[in-house]
Every structure is written in C-alpha cells, then in structure tokens.
Amino acid sequence: MKYKIAVIGLGYVGLPLAAAFSKKYTVLGYDNDSARVRELKSGIDRIDQFSKADLIQLHNFLNFSDNPESLSDYNTYIITVPTPVTPSKKPDLSFLMNASKTVGRYLKKGDTVIYESTVYPGCTEEDCVPVLEKTSGLKFNTDFFCGYSPERINPGDKINTLTQIKKVISGSTPKVTEKVDALYLSIIKAGTYKAPSIKVAEAAKAIENAQRDLNISFVNELALIFDRMQIDTHDVLEAAATKWNFLPFKPGLVGGHCISVDPYFLTHKAIELGYTPEVILSGRNVNNSIPQFVAAKVVDLMRQKEIYNKDAKALILGITFKENFNDIRNSKVPEIYKALEAEGLEVEVYDPLADPELVKKEYGISLTKAPRKYEAVILAVAHQVFLENGVRKYKNSNGAVLYDIKSSLDREVIDGRL
Ligand SMILES: NC(=O)c1ccc[n+]([C@@H]2O[C@H](COP(=O)([O-])OP(=O)(O)OC[C@H]3O[C@@H](n4cnc5c(N)ncnc54)[C@H](O)[C@@H]3O)[C@@H](O)[C@H]2O)c1
C-alpha cells in the first residue's frame, strides 16, 4: 500500500514528525491555525524547531495547509494536537475531539487514524473512535482502523531527537499493529516497541511522565523537610548518591505541558473508575507548592539580611519551563512572581529566550528588557546565557539575596538554594 500521510497539528510534536515522514512519503501538514500555516509556508517557525533555510527546504517535500478539504487525498492520519488540562485539572479533550471530527469527515474505507497526543488509557477507543465513527458513518475495525503511538521527544534536546528515540506503537487489530509498526520503523532509527494494545501504549506514556513527576516530588519534599532541619538538600543527595541504586533526582519547579499535566490524565481516569490515587496526587500537590515555598524563602532571607522593606525589588531570571528553550507553557515562575508581589515586593522577570508578547498574553507579565539592580535575585531557569554572563551583577550593593532554584551557581555566591 502507498502511504499518503496527513499530520494534524503542526506544533512541537507534529512538525518534526511531518518533516521526518516527508523524506519517504507524500505528506500533508495540516493545522487549523491559519497564521501558523502562513508562517510555515514563508519559512517562519515561531517555536524555533526549524531554521528558515531548513523550513524552506522542507516545503519542497511537505505541503502545509489550513484547509480541511485537502485531507481528502490522504489515507493515513496522524493526530498531534494539544491535550492540556482545564483550570480544575481535568483533561481537556476539546482539541482531540475537534481534530477527530475533522478527520472523520474525510475518512474513507481502509484508512488508518493514528493518535500521538498524550491521553489516558482508553481515550482513543472510548472517546475518539465514536467521534470518528459518527462523523464518517464508517465502522471501526471494519471500514477504518486506529493506532496509538505516544511521542517521547524532549524539545530543545539535540541528541534525543524523534528518530533517535525508540517509539512505542500499537494498533486496533494485529494486522494494523504490523502496518503501523512498519510505517514508524521506516523513519525511527532507534526502532519500535509493539505494545500489546492501544490501551497499554496510552498507559505507558502516562506513567513515563507520572514516574518522573513523582521522583521529583520526593526530592522536593525532602527540600521542604531539610529546610526546616537547616541542612542543604544537595549535600544530602550527594551523600546518598554514593549508594549504587540511589536515583539522582534534583528538586525544582515542575512546569511545562507534559510532566505537570500528564499525571492528571491518569488520575482522572482512575477516579472515574472508582479509585482515587494517593501517591500520584500527593506528588502533584508537593510539586505545586514549590513556587510558594521559594517566594517565602526569599522573603525570609531578605528579612534575615534586614533588606526587606516596601521599596525592595526582586528580579526573577528565566520564565521558560526549562533551560535554553523558549517554551513558556505552564511555567511556575508566574506563581513565584505573584507570591513575591503579595509580599509587597516590586518584581521583574528577565528572560531573553522567551517571547515577550506571549508572556504578556499568557501571564500578564511584561518582561524586563534591561535588568537593573535588585534586593533579591532568583535564578529560576539556568539558561546558558545567565551562567555565562553572570547573575551577581544584578544584586544591589546592600547585600542583596541571591537564591538559586536550579543549584547551578557556586555555593559561595548564593544565599540559598532549593
Ligand atoms: N511538546 C512536547 O515535548 C511533547 C512531547 C511528548 C508528547 N507531547 C504531546 O503531544 C501533543 C501535542 O503537543 P505539542 O507540544 O506538539 O502541541 P502544540 O501546541 O505545540 O501544537 C499543537 C498544534 O495543533 C494545532 N491544532 C489544535 N487543534 C487542531 C485541530 N483541531 N486541527 C488541526 N490542528 C490543530 C495547534 O494550532 C498547534 O499548532 C500533546 O498531547 C502533548 O502532550 C508533547
């Protein structure tokens, strides 16, 4: 069979995937954000995954469209749309449902729909398939088939790229599993892993991120405990790490659209099935409490130094959710910002990697272009540019507090770290 692939959703996941498949197959990149499609056609990738030259080169092989009708020429649909949570931490499936409706309208007999978005176990077959069936009028596993292959990329990571990461795949029938496997094997150099069912593949993705979230929550809780004991958490971790099976996690802010979101998909489904997870939700709660802890700690250190007053100013360095990258989704820095403001401080944020307009739109914070001197400086994101250019220069000469959330600075120059 000749694969004609349409990738639906050209974001962090969809664009590199469409690019990789376009080296071998006829591929359409479809996105319902017309501005995104216009930009991609003119060589602009607002999320900085591709350079202008690479994108223009790519456009020779890969068609971009915001017109759903162009989907009718394809037989394999790969859905890579966002799956965020609502403000009350419930899965927001609206993007997934809309994309399924769109694909359903163009689905033909023999077509395959593969989902890559992160979901809870059962979502593909219980939530998406009924939408595909309803909009297409076709019957699942008779007229059309499904696959699920979770994405594991870590945007910004130049080593573990799409084709270098083993890919879990699954299909709605044994024959489809083989077909989906052959398709991905043709581009994934690291190989594939055939999960026994779609549900297993969905669950595997959910627990990869939940496990990381929990491991970090454990060391974050240790940081809260050791602060009260007045011992440095990193000293303890370093000592414990001399044991062969101690896992090397560091405390920190857990933001972003994966680790801080995906566990809620799992807990949502568990609660729906009558079990309220205790461990997973406790871990989430601990991680969610860290911004408040950091803000209180900084104010405490300022009080100790007697520099806490109503005119005091604080600078937070970094707002992206990880270093050397521009993604600001679910950043925890705005929570530190608000908590410090509530303490009466005048707070500024400096991040040369983040898009100021997006930060303003998302969080209502105007990024500082030229930082001055402050009574408190908080390194929240260890961008290389901060480490290379130094951060001490932002300290006021009155013995300002320097707090290191990332434990990236020399011990001697800081007043505290998480
Ligand atoms: N970014 C990552 O590092 C990463 C890693 C692994 C898994 N994931 C998962 O992959 C999925 C996609 O994440 P992302 O980071 O690529 O999202 P993104 O926000 O970067 O991109 C999603 C794209 O989908 C488009 N879109 C939304 N609804 C659409 C629709 N109905 N039709 C067509 N296009 C539509 C948006 O305009 C956007 O361009 C999510 O489920 C996410 O959890 C992301």
The ligand as a Gaussian input file, in Angstrom:
#p B3LYP/6-31G(d) Opt

LIG

0 1
 N        5.892000      19.154000      23.183000
 C        6.379000      18.033000      23.664000
 O        7.526000      17.984000      24.074000
 C        5.578000      16.772000      23.718000
 C        6.259000      15.582000      23.961000
 C        5.531000      14.410000      24.001000
 C        4.152000      14.439000      23.833000
 N        3.501000      15.617000      23.617000
 C        2.053000      15.593000      23.407000
 O        1.812000      15.799000      22.021000
 C        0.602000      16.543000      21.834000
 C        0.895000      17.799000      21.021000
 O        1.742000      18.626000      21.780000
 P        2.555000      19.831000      21.130000
 O        3.523000      20.265000      22.176000
 O        3.054000      19.470000      19.786000
 O        1.389000      20.922000      20.986000
 P        1.488000      22.347000      20.247000
 O        0.574000      23.238000      20.980000
 O        2.919000      22.727000      20.081000
 O        0.930000      22.055000      18.792000
 C       -0.338000      21.629000      18.538000
 C       -0.790000      22.169000      17.195000
 O       -2.066000      21.616000      16.924000
 C       -2.862000      22.617000      16.294000
 N       -4.260000      22.243000      16.450000
 C       -5.043000      22.330000      17.535000
 N       -6.276000      21.859000      17.267000
 C       -6.274000      21.486000      15.963000
 C       -7.251000      20.944000      15.105000
 N       -8.475000      20.638000      15.542000
 N       -6.912000      20.703000      13.826000
 C       -5.664000      20.977000      13.384000
 N       -4.699000      21.496000      14.138000
 C       -4.996000      21.736000      15.436000
 C       -2.450000      23.896000      17.004000
 O       -2.775000      25.028000      16.201000
 C       -0.948000      23.688000      17.169000
 O       -0.213000      24.227000      16.089000
 C        0.058000      16.795000      23.241000
 O       -0.825000      15.774000      23.577000
 C        1.302000      16.724000      24.106000
 O        1.001000      16.375000      25.441000
 C        4.205000      16.786000      23.543000

